[in-house]
């Protein structure tokens, strides 16, 4: 069993739109680990803030909140706005992101560092946002690529609470995973080599995450064990024909409840009947398509949460 790592420090709230122009004003609030970071002139002459900028270098650029770096609480919201982003490296394109719940304010590949990174990459194979757990400098993928995102999202929001990590891009929830290995810790911004990035309106540690509605469920999971296998088809058959399963998992337990339809109507015909366990069996053993609600955990109103950490 993995042991959770926590950085125990007083709560720390950051709201920074990067006023001032001097490097000294930046270094009073942030700790530069590598790269060429500065507060740039505003794009709008009527705007008194210019944004945090880093220029093209031959190494990753890293900067950490606080001087010296200080940590966010275990349950926290992290928000960043990207104003501009260009890249000289055509092999990966724009690439960089944030690190949170970090155990050391260094960089993601340092054996001393653990935590999580959310990054963006233009590379075709894994294009979009990517969420990794970092275990002593080793990247462990939790969610790789968001092809539904047409371009680099400008507004990022990450909510961390109780082992749940939710990642939003331009207001849309794109990634939701369970991993409570690291809770609380340092917060940093980074950019891949040969990148020019302007960042603004950074906030973290000032807001508690909202509890989302409904529980995360795996479509087709009738017996609520957090997985989809033969026992789930048997569970639904027993409910339909034997009466040995008296109620379904969501809401009032009936086959017409919207939560149960979302969970167990595997063929999408808006009813729960024999065709649904047949669809599950076809997916499991014959290579047919998965349930219409997908093969990953989804949030369903009035359903208890069963997706496992």
C-alpha positions as CSV (number, residue, x, y, z in Angstrom):
1,X,0.0,0.0,0.0
2,X,1.3,3.4,-0.9
3,X,1.9,5.8,2.0
4,X,0.6,9.3,1.6
5,X,3.2,12.1,1.8
6,X,2.2,15.4,3.3
7,X,4.1,18.6,3.7
8,X,2.9,20.0,7.1
9,X,3.1,23.8,7.0
10,X,0.7,26.6,7.9
11,X,-1.8,27.4,5.2
12,X,-0.5,29.9,2.6
13,X,-2.6,32.0,0.2
14,X,-1.2,33.5,-3.0
15,X,-3.0,35.9,-5.3
16,X,-0.5,37.5,-7.8
17,X,-1.1,39.5,-10.9
18,X,2.5,40.5,-10.9
19,X,2.6,44.2,-10.3
20,X,5.9,46.1,-10.4
21,X,8.6,45.7,-13.0
22,X,11.8,44.9,-11.1
23,X,13.4,41.5,-10.6
24,X,13.7,42.5,-6.9
25,X,9.9,42.8,-6.6
26,X,9.5,39.3,-8.2
27,X,12.1,37.7,-5.9
28,X,10.3,39.0,-2.9
29,X,7.4,36.8,-3.7
30,X,8.8,34.0,-5.9
31,X,11.8,31.7,-5.8
32,X,13.6,31.2,-9.2
33,X,15.1,27.7,-9.5
34,X,16.1,27.9,-13.1
35,X,15.5,30.0,-16.3
36,X,15.2,33.7,-17.0
37,X,12.1,34.9,-15.2
38,X,11.0,38.5,-15.1
39,X,7.9,40.7,-14.9
40,X,7.4,42.0,-18.4
41,X,5.9,45.3,-19.6
42,X,2.1,45.2,-20.1
43,X,0.7,44.5,-23.5
44,X,-2.1,47.1,-22.8
45,X,-0.7,50.5,-21.9
46,X,-3.7,51.0,-19.6
47,X,-2.8,47.8,-17.7
48,X,-0.5,48.2,-14.8
49,X,0.5,44.5,-14.7
50,X,2.7,42.9,-17.3
51,X,2.6,39.3,-16.3
52,X,5.3,36.8,-15.3
53,X,7.5,36.0,-18.2
54,X,10.3,33.5,-19.1
55,X,12.4,33.6,-22.2
56,X,13.9,30.8,-24.3
57,X,16.6,28.9,-22.5
58,X,18.4,25.5,-23.1
59,X,17.0,24.1,-19.9
60,X,13.6,23.9,-18.3
61,X,12.6,27.1,-16.5
62,X,11.2,26.7,-13.0
63,X,9.9,29.2,-10.4
64,X,8.2,28.5,-7.1
65,X,5.6,30.5,-5.1
66,X,7.0,32.1,-2.0
67,X,10.4,33.5,-1.0
68,X,11.5,31.1,0.4
69,X,9.0,28.7,-1.2
70,X,5.9,28.0,1.0
71,X,3.3,25.3,0.7
72,X,-0.4,25.2,0.1
73,X,-2.9,23.4,2.3
74,X,-3.9,19.8,1.6
75,X,-7.2,20.8,0.1
76,X,-6.6,23.6,-2.3
77,X,-7.5,25.3,-5.6
78,X,-4.8,26.3,-8.1
79,X,-5.5,28.8,-10.9
80,X,-3.2,30.1,-13.6
81,X,-3.9,32.3,-16.7
82,X,-1.6,32.0,-19.7
83,X,-1.5,35.2,-21.8
84,X,1.0,34.2,-24.5
85,X,3.0,31.1,-25.3
86,X,5.4,30.5,-28.2
87,X,8.0,27.8,-28.8
88,X,11.1,27.3,-30.9
89,X,11.2,23.5,-30.5
90,X,9.1,22.1,-33.3
91,X,9.4,18.5,-32.0
92,X,7.1,19.1,-29.0
93,X,5.8,22.7,-29.7
94,X,4.4,24.5,-26.7
95,X,5.2,22.6,-23.5
96,X,5.1,23.4,-19.8
97,X,2.7,23.7,-16.9
98,X,2.5,23.6,-13.2
99,X,3.6,21.4,-10.3
100,X,1.6,21.1,-7.1
101,X,1.7,19.2,-3.9
102,X,5.4,19.1,-4.4
103,X,7.7,17.8,-1.6
104,X,10.7,19.9,-2.8
105,X,10.9,23.1,-4.8
106,X,13.3,21.9,-7.4
107,X,12.1,20.4,-10.7
108,X,10.0,17.4,-11.8
109,X,13.0,15.2,-12.7
110,X,14.9,15.7,-9.5
111,X,15.0,12.5,-7.4
112,X,14.3,14.8,-4.4
113,X,11.0,15.9,-5.8
114,X,7.6,14.2,-5.7
115,X,4.1,15.6,-6.3
116,X,2.0,16.2,-9.4
117,X,2.4,18.0,-12.7
118,X,-0.2,19.3,-15.1
119,X,1.2,20.3,-18.4
120,X,0.3,21.0,-22.0
121,X,2.1,19.7,-25.1
122,X,1.6,20.2,-28.8
123,X,3.1,16.9,-29.7
124,X,0.7,14.8,-31.8
125,X,1.0,11.5,-29.9
126,X,-0.1,12.9,-26.6
127,X,-1.4,16.4,-27.5
128,X,-3.3,18.4,-24.9
129,X,-3.2,18.4,-21.2
130,X,-1.4,15.7,-19.3
131,X,-1.5,14.9,-15.6
132,X,1.4,13.0,-14.0
133,X,2.3,11.9,-10.5
134,X,6.0,12.4,-9.8
135,X,7.6,9.8,-7.6
136,X,11.1,11.0,-6.7
137,X,11.7,12.4,-10.2
138,X,9.9,9.5,-12.1
139,X,6.8,10.5,-14.0
140,X,3.8,8.2,-13.6
141,X,1.0,9.0,-16.1
142,X,-2.5,9.5,-14.5
143,X,-4.1,11.0,-17.6
144,X,-2.3,11.7,-20.9
145,X,-3.7,13.9,-23.7
146,X,-7.0,15.8,-24.2
147,X,-7.7,15.6,-28.0
148,X,-11.0,17.3,-27.4
149,X,-9.2,20.6,-26.7
150,X,-8.7,22.4,-30.0
151,X,-5.9,24.6,-28.8
152,X,-3.9,25.6,-25.8
153,X,-6.3,26.5,-23.0
154,X,-5.5,29.9,-21.5
155,X,-7.2,29.5,-18.1
156,X,-6.2,26.5,-15.9
157,X,-7.8,25.4,-12.6
158,X,-6.9,22.4,-10.5
159,X,-8.9,21.3,-7.4
160,X,-7.3,19.0,-4.9
161,X,-9.2,17.5,-2.0
162,X,-9.5,14.1,-0.3
163,X,-7.4,12.3,-2.9
164,X,-9.4,13.7,-5.8
165,X,-7.7,15.8,-8.5
166,X,-9.9,17.8,-10.9
167,X,-8.4,19.7,-13.8
168,X,-10.4,22.4,-15.7
169,X,-9.4,24.2,-18.9
170,X,-11.2,27.4,-19.8
171,X,-14.0,26.4,-17.4
172,X,-14.4,22.9,-18.7
173,X,-13.7,19.8,-16.5
174,X,-11.3,17.7,-18.6
175,X,-9.5,15.4,-16.1
176,X,-10.7,13.8,-12.9
177,X,-8.7,11.2,-11.1
178,X,-8.2,9.7,-7.7
179,X,-4.7,9.7,-6.3
180,X,-4.0,10.8,-2.7
181,X,-0.3,10.0,-2.6
182,X,0.8,13.6,-2.0
183,X,-1.3,16.2,-0.2
184,X,-0.3,19.7,0.5
185,X,3.1,21.0,-0.6
186,X,4.9,23.5,-2.8
187,X,3.5,25.1,-6.0
188,X,5.6,25.9,-9.0
189,X,5.4,27.0,-12.7
190,X,7.6,25.7,-15.4
191,X,8.3,25.8,-19.1
192,X,10.1,23.4,-21.4
193,X,13.4,24.6,-23.0
194,X,13.2,27.2,-25.8
195,X,9.8,28.5,-24.8
196,X,8.5,32.1,-24.3
197,X,5.6,32.2,-21.9
198,X,3.6,35.0,-20.2
199,X,1.6,34.0,-17.1
200,X,-0.8,36.1,-15.1
201,X,-3.4,35.9,-12.3
202,X,-1.9,33.1,-10.3
203,X,-4.0,32.0,-7.3
204,X,-3.6,29.1,-4.9
205,X,-4.4,28.1,-1.4
206,X,-7.0,30.8,-1.0
207,X,-10.1,28.8,-1.8
208,X,-11.4,25.4,-0.6
209,X,-12.6,23.0,-3.4
210,X,-16.3,22.6,-3.8
211,X,-17.7,19.1,-3.2
212,X,-18.9,17.9,-6.6
213,X,-22.4,16.5,-7.1
214,X,-22.8,12.8,-7.4
215,X,-20.4,9.9,-7.1
216,X,-17.8,8.6,-9.6
217,X,-19.0,5.3,-11.0
218,X,-17.7,2.9,-13.7
219,X,-20.5,2.4,-16.3
220,X,-22.0,-1.0,-16.1
221,X,-20.8,-1.6,-12.5
222,X,-24.0,-3.2,-11.1
223,X,-22.5,-4.7,-7.9
224,X,-20.6,-1.6,-6.9
225,X,-17.2,-3.1,-6.6
226,X,-15.5,-0.5,-8.7
227,X,-14.8,-2.7,-11.7
228,X,-16.6,-4.1,-14.7
229,X,-16.6,-7.9,-15.1
230,X,-18.8,-11.0,-15.4
231,X,-20.3,-10.4,-11.9
232,X,-21.9,-7.2,-13.1
233,X,-23.8,-8.9,-15.9
234,X,-24.9,-11.6,-13.4
235,X,-26.0,-8.9,-10.9
236,X,-28.3,-7.2,-13.4
237,X,-29.7,-10.6,-14.6
238,X,-30.5,-11.4,-11.0
239,X,-32.2,-8.1,-10.5
240,X,-34.3,-8.5,-13.7
241,X,-35.2,-12.2,-13.4
242,X,-34.4,-13.7,-10.0
243,X,-35.2,-11.0,-7.5
244,X,-32.0,-11.9,-5.6
245,X,-30.8,-8.3,-6.1
246,X,-33.6,-6.2,-4.7
247,X,-32.5,-2.8,-5.8
248,X,-30.0,-1.1,-8.2
249,X,-27.2,1.1,-6.9
250,X,-28.5,4.6,-7.5
251,X,-31.4,6.8,-6.2
252,X,-34.5,4.9,-5.3
253,X,-33.0,1.6,-6.6
254,X,-35.5,1.3,-9.5
255,X,-34.6,0.6,-13.1
256,X,-36.3,3.9,-14.2
257,X,-34.2,6.2,-12.0
258,X,-32.0,8.5,-14.1
259,X,-28.9,7.5,-12.2
260,X,-29.4,3.8,-12.8
261,X,-30.2,4.5,-16.5
262,X,-26.9,6.4,-16.8
263,X,-25.0,3.6,-15.0
264,X,-26.6,0.5,-16.4
265,X,-28.4,1.3,-19.7
266,X,-25.4,-0.1,-21.5
267,X,-26.9,0.0,-25.0
268,X,-28.4,3.5,-24.7
269,X,-32.0,2.6,-25.5
270,X,-33.3,4.5,-22.4
271,X,-34.4,1.4,-20.5
272,X,-32.8,-1.4,-18.5
273,X,-33.5,-4.9,-19.8
274,X,-31.9,-8.1,-21.0
275,X,-30.1,-6.3,-23.8
276,X,-27.9,-4.4,-21.3
277,X,-26.1,-7.4,-19.6
278,X,-25.8,-8.8,-23.1
279,X,-24.0,-5.6,-24.2
280,X,-21.7,-5.9,-21.2
281,X,-20.8,-9.5,-22.0
282,X,-20.2,-8.6,-25.6
283,X,-17.8,-5.9,-24.5
284,X,-16.0,-8.2,-22.0
285,X,-15.6,-11.3,-24.1
286,X,-16.3,-10.6,-27.8
287,X,-14.5,-7.3,-28.3
288,X,-17.7,-5.3,-28.9
289,X,-18.0,-1.6,-28.0
290,X,-18.1,-0.7,-24.3
291,X,-21.3,0.6,-22.6
292,X,-22.5,3.8,-24.1
293,X,-21.5,5.8,-21.1
294,X,-17.9,4.8,-21.7
295,X,-15.2,2.8,-20.1
296,X,-13.9,5.3,-17.6
297,X,-15.4,6.5,-14.3
298,X,-18.0,9.2,-14.7
299,X,-19.9,11.3,-12.1
300,X,-23.6,10.3,-11.7
301,X,-26.0,12.2,-9.5
302,X,-27.6,10.2,-6.6
303,X,-25.1,7.4,-7.0
304,X,-22.6,6.4,-4.3
305,X,-19.0,6.7,-5.2
306,X,-17.2,3.4,-5.9
307,X,-14.3,4.2,-8.2
308,X,-11.2,3.2,-6.4
309,X,-8.2,5.2,-5.5
